[in-house]
Amino acid sequence: MKCMFLFGFGFLLLSVFSASKSKLLYKPYDPLVQLNSSNFHSTILGKSNAWIVEFYSSWCPHCQIFAPTWREFSRQIRTWKNIVKVAVVDCTEPDNVAICRQYEVDRYPTIKLFWRHVNETDFGEKLGGERDILSMENSLIDFLESHWDAEVPKDWPDLRPVSTKSLAELTNSMPANRQSMLLFVEQPDLYTGRKVILDLSVQREILMKRLLTTNQRLMKDLNLKVAEDTVPAVIRLYRNSFQLPLLKFHLNESSFDIRDKVFNSIIGTPRNKTKVEGFFYENITATSRSSTEGVYMTDLENAIFNLLNQEMAVSKTIEGERLSAMKSFLYVLKTYFPGSPPVMAYLAKLYDWVMQKSQSISGEEFADTLKELQGENQYLPKMREFLACKGSEPRFRGYPCSLWTLFHTLTVQAYSDVENKKSSKDNTGKVLFGIRDYVKNFFSCQACAAHFTRMAANVENEVNTTRDAVLWLWQAHNKVNLRLSGDDTEDPEHPKIQFPSAKACSECQSKDETSGDIVWNHDLVLKYLQRFYGSESIVKAPLPFPHEKSGSYKNSAMGSNVFSPLIQLFLCYCFTTSISFWMYFGQDGDIAFKSLQYMI
């Protein structure tokens, strides 16, 4: 009985652990602050330091690729914490959607800068420039300097270059409690000196200033000459004008190496003890991957739920081109999505509501309407576990896979309607243009949206019929697969191939004898796509439980568990207790089990 109890208890813990397994891109021990709806305002607002915050989506491939860079960036500037701190917000968490909407974030990753003592009406400034570590550090310094005229604490270091013109004037400017200061000498167009000053700001008793080589009078007084082997340099200047050269660097030496050497020389410890290379995720066994093939209604409904509740609803205001794009795409959904009657009724009601809005819609109003339209006979099921689109790890496949599946299903359905004469005319642009405009205006993975928009730039001239639309989207998807094949975001259990594979449709493709490239038979590919994505081939979803129709939802990038950890605890308890009773009472187990039924 004890053995069975331990087994049951272990199973219980395993169930709870698997249900609550973190799917975030960042870990608690990373040198950054993880913000959410409950702590964002209390952490950011009114604080004496500045903030740099990444708003990200855990399913977004570009965010996954960027995560190691952001993590290493936070390590590189962790000694700047008295001046600026690094934080992240996962906008795919349902509770965080309102925060991301409030701060006008609808593309990922978005990086925002907040000055000290920021208030709730200040939504921050977007970080410009490139997204490598060096460039982000430079842009962050530009932001700090642009606000430097505002009142800053007296114990903050001064990033501005020394303006005094003589050695005597400089030594006289030393605070009374200082006997010496450090000078970082460099050329005016470099950022290294300011970064060194910020690195050393972790030790408030250290005073370092920046001297530019253009200050010729002071350079002459200090007997400094500009040469490849003399600048950059660090010198210690005493009150009596005595100077002591500490470090000299070659002009071509990297900023990171210079900072490491200065910090280690002055502080006595390494500036960065560890570095992060590549992705850092929990190891999840391949048994969690999807073994299903085909198209599942659950995946399609998940895609619609997510694009409505987290892509469109995260927008602060929807107007102009974006409102037109919303109307066009909702028309496509309510016309061509092969959903169940309750889902189609829900989409029709939502479309009618949006069509009444001629000027603008707030994201909050849209989110509220999505909930209000849920009813007994019209509803959109909330997020459930992905089936065919389930990846071998939480970061793989999921929502992007389901969105592609939805797009293909819509184009095939529109073509089938024309072919079966359910549609009186071939509305070529309705589906594909609606998809393009949705991606351009609402798909939150910034890099993904940009790639798709570039592919579709000339789609009006390339597509003349719904048949063309089906094949255009198929070709576009294969181009994306070819570009991402072997990428870090590729699921190793589901490699990106040219679809359909030769195994799935041997007649659809052949090899060019000269180049070895695939030669597609478009007519046969079209028939295959019709069979694969056609409404008759879609595996229907089971009717949702009442709690799955409306109310709060748990979307964890992007699958969800039907049962909460507490329910799993209860069920495990009942199971292990019943088995223990059975084993203990032996032949009387039936009586014991009946008694147990009254307990639960």
N, C-alpha and C positions, 0 to 999 in steps of 0.2 A: 504493500500500500504506500509506503514511503517512497519507493522507487517511482510508482505511478504519479504520486503527488509532485515529485521533483520534475518528472517529465512534463507533467501538465503545467507546472509553474514556469519551466523553461520555455515551453511553447507559448505560454501567455506573454512572457517578456519579449520573445521574438516577434510575436504578432504586433505588440505595441510599438516595438522599435521599428519594424518595417512600415507601420502605418505613419509614423512620425518622422521617418528618415528625411533629413534635410536635403532639399534639392536646390539650395542656393549656390551661387557661383563663388561666394566668399564664406570663409570659416570664422568662427568666433575668435580665433587666435591671430587672424590677420591684423596688421596695424592700422585698422580703420574702424569707424563707427558704423554699425548697421542700424539704419533708421527705419521706422515704420509709422503707421498712422497714430500710434499711441505715444510715441516719444519724439516725433519730428519737431514739433513746435517747442516743446520744453527743452530740447537739446540745442536747437539752432538759434531761436529768437533771443535777443537781448544779451548774448554772450560777448565777452571781451575779446575773443579771437575771431578771425575770419574762417570761412568754411569753403571747401571745394567738394561738391557732391556729384556722384554719378548716379543718374536714374537709369536703370537697366531692366531688361526683360530676360528672365532665365532661359526661355526657349529660343531667344534670338541668336542665330549663329554668329553674327558679328559681335554680339555681346560676349559670347563664349570665347571667341578668338581674342577679344580685347581684355578679358578678365586678367590673364597673367600680366599684361602690361600695366593695368591699373593697380594690381596688387604690388608689383615691383615699384611703381611710381610712389605708392603710399609708403613703401619701405625707404625709398630714397629721401623722402622729405619728412620722415617721422620725427627728426630732431627739430623740425620747424613748428612743433605742436603748440608752443606758446604764442605763435603768430597765426598759424592756419592749421586746421585739422581736416582730415580726409574722411568722407562718409559715403555710403551707398544706400540706395533705396530700390527694392525689387518691385517694379510696377505690375508684375503679373500676380502678385498676391492680391486677392480681392479687396482686402481691407485697405490696401494702399492706393487703390484706383483714385479715390477722392483727392489724396495728397498730390498725386501726379497730375491730375486735372487742375487742381488749384495752382500749381506751379508751372502750368502751361507746357507740360511734357507729353508729346504724342509721337515722338520718334526716339528710338533707342540705338546705341546709348546716347543720352544727353548729359552733358557735364555743365553744372551751374556753379557760379561763384557768388558767395554772400559775404558782404563786408561785416565788420564787427558791429554789434548792437543792432542787427537787422530787425525790422519789425514785420508784422504779418501782412503789410501792404507791399512789401518789397519781394518780388518774385525772383530776384537774382539776375545775374548776367551770364549768358551762354559763353562757354570757353571757345575761343576761336583757334585757328591754326591747326597744325598737324597733331596727330594723336600718338606720337612717340614720346618717350619719357622726357627727353631733352627739350622738345618743343613745348610740352605741357608745363614744364618747370618755368620756361621763359615766359609763357603766356600768363602763368600765375603771378610771376614777379611784375609783369606789366600791369596786371590788375591791382596788385598791392600798391605799386607806385602811383597809379592813377588816383588812388584814394588817400595818398599820404598827406595831402594838405589838410584833410580832416583830422580832428584831434586823435592822437594815438597815445597810448600809455608811455610814461617816461622811461619805463624799463624795456621798451621795445628797441631793437637795434636800428640804426639809421642807415638805410640803403642808399641814400643820396651820396654822390661823390663829395670829397672834401673841397670846399670852396675857398678856403684861405689861400693866400698867395705867398706866404712866407713861413719859414720854419718856426720863427719866434711866435708868430700869430697862432700857429697850430699847437705848439706846446702850451701856450697860455690858455688855449681853449679847453684843456683837459679838466675834467671835474676835480674838485679839491681833494677828493678821496682816492685819486688815481696817481700813481707814480709813473705809469707807462701806458702805452696803447699799441695796438697792432695795426699795421697798414697793409692792405692788399693792393699791390700795384698792378694795373693792367691797362690794356687799351680800351677806349671808350665804347666800342661796339660789342664788347663781350659781357656775358652774364655771370661768369664764374665767380667773380668777387662777391657779388650779391648773394649767390648761393652759399658761398663759404660763410658769409656773415650770418645767414639764416641757419646754416648748420650749427654754428657756434652759439646761437641764441638759446640753446637748451641750457647753457651755463651763463646765467645773467651777469656774473661778475666779470666776464670777459668783454673787453671793449675793443672792437675792430672797426676800422673805417676803410673806405675805398678811395684810393688815389688813382686818378687817371693820368696817363702819360701826356695828355694835352695840357696839364697844369705845369707848364715849362719852368716857371720860377721855383716852385716847390721841388720839382724834380732836380733842378740844378742845386738847390740848397742841400738836398739829400744825396747829391753826387750820384744820381741814378741816370743811366743811359738806356735808351730803348735798343735792345738787341735780342736776337733769338734765344740767347742763353741767359738773359738777365730779367726778362719780363715774360710771364707773370712772376711776381715775387712777394714774399711776406717778410716784413721787417718789424722789429720792435723798436719803438721810439720812446725814449725816456724824457722826463720833464726837463732835464738839463741839456736836451737836444742831442744826447748821445744815442746813436742808433746801432742796432745789432741785427745784421741779416740772419734770418732764420731759415728760409727756404727759397730756392730758386727753381723755376720750371722752364722747360723748353716750350717755345711758342706753340708747337704742334701737339703738346701733351693734352690728353683728353680731360674734359671738365671733371668727369667722375674720378679719374686717378688723382688729379690735383686736390679735389675735395677730401678724398680718402687720406691722403698724405698729411694735409693740413690738420684735419680732425685728429688723426692718430698722434701727430706730433704735439699738439697743444692740449688735447683732452686726455690722451694716454690710452684710449681704447679704440677699437675699430668702429668706424662710422656705421657700417652695415655688416652684421655678423653672418647674415644668411641672404641668399638670393633665391628667387622662385623661377624655375624654368618650366615652360609648358603648362598644361592643364593640371589642376589639382582637384580631384574629385574622389568621393568615396568609391571604393571598389564594390561594384554590384555584380553579382553573378549573372552569367548569360542566361540563366533559367528564367529571368524576368522578362526576356525579350518576347516579342510576339511571334507565334508560330502560325498565325492565321494569314491567309492570302485573300485577295479580292477586295470588294468594297462593302463596308459595313455602315448601316444607317447611323449607328452610334457615333462613328468617327465624323460623319457629315454633320450631324446635329451638334457635336462638340465644336466643330469649326464655326458654325453659325453662332452658337452661344458665345464663343470667345470673341469673334469679330464684332459682335454687337456690344457685349458687355465690357470688353477691355480694349478694343481698338477704337470703336466709334465713341463710346461713352467716356473715354479718358479725355477727349477734346474739351477744352474750356468753352469754346464757341464754335459752332458749325455754321458757316455762312458762305455766300458767294459760290465759287467753284466747288468747294467741299460739300455744300448743301446739295448742289446739283448732282454731284457724284454719289452722295448718299441716296438720293431719290432714284437715280438710275440703277444702282446696285440692288436696292430693295425691290424695285420692279422686277429685276432679273430673278431674284430669289422667289418672290411670290408667284411668278409666272412659270418658271422652269424647274424649280426644285421639286423632286419627286417625293415629297414628304407625306406623312400621315395626315388625315383630316384635321386633327387638333393643331398640329404644327403649321399647316398651310393656313388655317384660320387665324392663327397668331400672327403670321407674317403678313397676311392681308390687312389685318387691323393695324399693324405697325406701319405699313405702307400708307394706308389711308390717313393715319395721324400725321405722318411726316409731310404728306402732300398738302396738308392744310397750312403748313408753315411756309410763308413766302419770303421772309427776311432772314431769320436766323433761329437756331436752336442751341440752347446751352447744353453742355455735356451732362450737367446734373439733372436737367429736365428730361433729357433723353434716357438717362439711367433710371430715373423714377418711373417713366412711362414703360420701360421694359418690364419692370416689376408689376406695375398696375394692370397691364394687359394679361397677365397670367390668370387663367381661370380653369374651371372644371372641364370645359369643352374646347378651350383654346389655350395652348401652352407650348413653351419650348423647354424641353428637359434641360436641367442644369448639367454641368460637366460630369462625365462618368469616365471610367477607365478606358483608354484607347484600346482598340482591338488590332486591326491590321496596321495601324499607325503607331503602335506601341514600340518604343525603342528598347535596346538592350540596357540602356541606362536612362535615367530621367531627362538628361540633357539632349538626347537624340530623338529625332523624328517628331512625334507628338503633333502640336498645332500646325507647323509648316507643312507636314505631310498631309494632314487632314484638309488643309486649305487647297493644296494642289488637287487633291482628290475631289473636293467640292467643285473647283473650277472645271475640271474635266467632265464631271457629271453634268454640270449646267450646259456646257457646249454640246455635249452628246445629246442631251434631252431636247435642246432647241433644234438640232439637226433632225432628230427622230420625229419631232412634231411636224416639221415641214415634209419629211419623207412620208409620213403617215397621213398627211393632209389634215392634221389637227390645227395647223396654223395656215391662215389664208394667204400669207405672203412670207417671203424669206427675209426676216428682220435681221440681216447680217450683223449689224453693229450693236444690237441691243445687248447681247451677252458679252462678247469679247470686249467691247468698248466699256461696258459697265465694270467688267473685271479689271481692265487697265486703270480706269479712273478710281476704283476702290484702292488698288495697290498704290497708286500715285499719291492719294490724299489721306489714306488711313492706315496702310500697313506700317506697323511701328518699327520694324527692323529697317533702319535708315539705308544701310548698304544694299539690302535685298531689294527694297523698293526702287532704289536708283538703278540697279542692274535691270530689273524688269521694265522700268519705264524707258530705258535706252533701247531695249530690244523691241518695244512696242511703239517706238517713235514714228514709224512709217506704216503702222498697221492698217490705216485707212486705204492705202494703195496696194497692200499685199493681200487683203481679204475682201472677197466679193460676195461670198455665200456663206451660209452656216456650215457647209462642208469645209470650206476653206478655214473657218474659225476653229473647227475641231482639230484639223491638221496643223494649223499655225500654233495652237497652244501645245500640242504634242511635240512639235519640233522645238519650241521654246523650252519646254521642260527638259528635253534631251540635251539641249545646249547647256542648261544650268547643271544637269547631272555630270556632263563632261567637264565643266569648269571646276566643280566641287569634288570630283572623284579623287580620292586620296587626301582630301583636306582633313584638318583636325576635327572638323564638325561632322564628318561622315561616320555613321554607325558601322563599326566593323562587322556586325552581324547582318547588316543590310547594305552592302556596298552599292554605290550609285552606278547603275548600268544604263546602257542604251535600251530603252523600253519600246516594244516588248522584246524580251530576250529570245534568242534562237530556240531555246527549249520551250518557251511559251508559245511561240508562233514561228515555226521553222520556215514557212512559206512567205512570211512578211519581209524577210531580208535575205540578201545574198552578198557575196564578197566581190569587190572589183578585182579582177585578175592582175591589174597593173599596180594599183595603189594599196590594195588590201582593205580599203575603206568599205563600210557597210553601204549597200545599195538597197534602198527601201522600195517596196511595192506599196504605194500609197493607197491603192484601192483595198488591198488586203489588210493593211494597217487600220484603215477606217472601219472595216468590218470587225476587226478585233477590238478596237476601242468601243464600238457600239455594244459588243457582247460584254466587255469587261465593265464598262461604266453605265450600261443601260439599266433602266429602272427594274427590269425583271431579274437582273443579276445581283441587285443590292440585297445583302442580308439584312432583313428587317430587325429593328431594335425591339426588345421586349417593352411592354407598356411600363412606363415609369411608376415607381411608388409615389404616393402623394407628396412626400417630402422632397422628391426629385423634380417636381413640376415648378415650384416657386420657392420664394424665401431665400434664406442665406445659402451660399454655395461655397464649396472649397475647391479651388482650382490650383493644383500644385504643379504647374509647368510641365504638362498641362493635364495630367490624369488626376483622378480623385478617387477616394475610397468611399464605397457606399456606406460602410459602417465606421463610426467614430471609434477612436481608441478605447473609450469607456465601454462602448457596447461590446467591443472585442474582449475586453477584460471580463465582462459579465458572462459572455458566452463561453469563454475558456474556463471560467470558474465552474459553470454549470456542467460542462463536459467532464472536467477532471474529477469533480465531486461525484458525478453519477458513476463513472468508471470505478472510483475508489469504493463506493457503496457496493457495487456489483461484485468486486473482487473480495471484499471483506465478508459479505454475507453468503457468498457461494450460491447454493441452490435457492436461498431465500432472496436472491438478488432482485427477482421480480417484485417482491413485496417492498423491498427497500427502494427500488426505483419508483414505484407508485407513490411511496411516501415522499420521495424527493420532489415529485411533480407538484405537490401541494406547497413545498417550500419556495418554488420558483414561479 
